[in-house]
Amino acid sequence: MSRVLLPAVLLLTAVLSACGGVQSPPATLDLEGQTSLAVGAPASLTAVLRGLSGDPIPATVTYTSSQPNVISVDGQGQLTVKRLTATSRPVELTASAAGRTATMLVTTYGLEVAVGTYVWNLQAAGAAPGRFVVVRYRPESEAEAVQASTYTVTAPGDERLTCPLSQNAVERACWWAEADATKYPSGEYRASLVQNGVTYTTTASLPDPEAALGFVGGASATLRGRDVTFAGELPAGAGWLYAYVAKRMLQTSALPGPRLRSQGTEPTNDSRSVSVYATALPATLTVGAAVPAGAYEGWITAMPSNLSSFDEVLPEQFNVSATFGGPVTLR
């Protein structure tokens, strides 16, 4: 009787296969999760490694996020949704196991809050910085109507800030520059907003009340006719400017510094406009005839980014400085 001799390697493979010692290599890594997430809401990822037969294979999965400051992920796939994604830059979440990877792109919506310091160059020496608070809202879909509502922010010590969100708001942002730091100390700030029957809530922390943005160097506000040109050198870390003309505030004993409170919807081409947005200096503001003649002040507010635009991610800590550019007398 003839006999067939198998090479030792093939013989060993055949034996191990018969005993279940060698498994088929994994074919796929399936990643499941929502691709649109609300800020502050619980969410998670599920990754399953599957063999050629489609059956799950036990494996250790590693998760990563391309923007952990926006969405972070732990070793079990639990997500922490922190910020609104930039308009054209979704977060890429990745799962890896046994040499296989799977990714998904995720965007976020809802309510976010940022808090930081607010300082002005004419405040008393040694005075504590004030607080700057920002809230922004973005619906899950641009087709979703924005309802008239109210932003509410509760600071440590239960001090509350409120601001209306109008139904026709384009930028859907509101911010406060508060001079009194004792009312708005470091700690957790909680924001809420009701939209279409859903209550959105989120938080931000101010862990370092001493951090502050520098002032505009050599700031000036030069008047020619009704054109006010703001000039100066931007401080390090400033990427956006809000320059404005306001009635005299330095003589108001109840308010030790300039206090800005705005919903961020002033159109720069309005005849009544008394503010201008810019990313560099000099910047010129044309004050419309609807603004009465009189004594005003020119201020340049420097910020790290454009808080009214969803084209970029709003940082959780948002420090702002206001620099006095000089008196402005409108005629």
Summary of the structure (lengths in Angstrom):
residues: 331
radius of gyration: 27.9
end to end distance: 118.3
largest distance: 118.3
contacts: 1018
relative contact order: 0.15
helix: 3%
strand: 48%
